Amino acid sequence: GCALALSFFGLFLADFIFGHQYQGIGSLVIICSWVLIPRGLNMVNSSILIAQGREKLMLVSSGVGFLSNLIGNLIFIPIWGIWAPPACAMISECLVIALRAQQGFGFRLQDKTLSR
């Protein structure tokens, strides 16, 4: 909901909040808002993994996401400038989701039933 709202009103809100001196920031706010979706999924999934005692999976996948974001920013900020951080954030958050999905999002499949 928040990403969708910022997509519609991001240009107006950025100009209203920050003034005319930051006129070009509206597009960046819109792009950054879409990172909230995978980040929100990862926050919920982290809570599930902690409750199930699978902190190692949470820590490893979060660490891989952090490193991919860091390395991506170091490589792409000189090339893409201000547009690199939201792109790298989206890639790293999706990478964390993929790593956790590969491990079953905290659920183990046994005999076609979900169990811990």
Secondary structure, 3 states (H helix, E strand, C coil): CHHHHHHHHHHHHHHHHHCHHHCCHHHHHHHHHCCHHHHHHHHHHHHHHHHCCCHHHHHHHHHHHHHHHHHHHHHHHHHHHHHHHHHHHHHHHHHHHHHHHHCCCCCEEECCEEEC
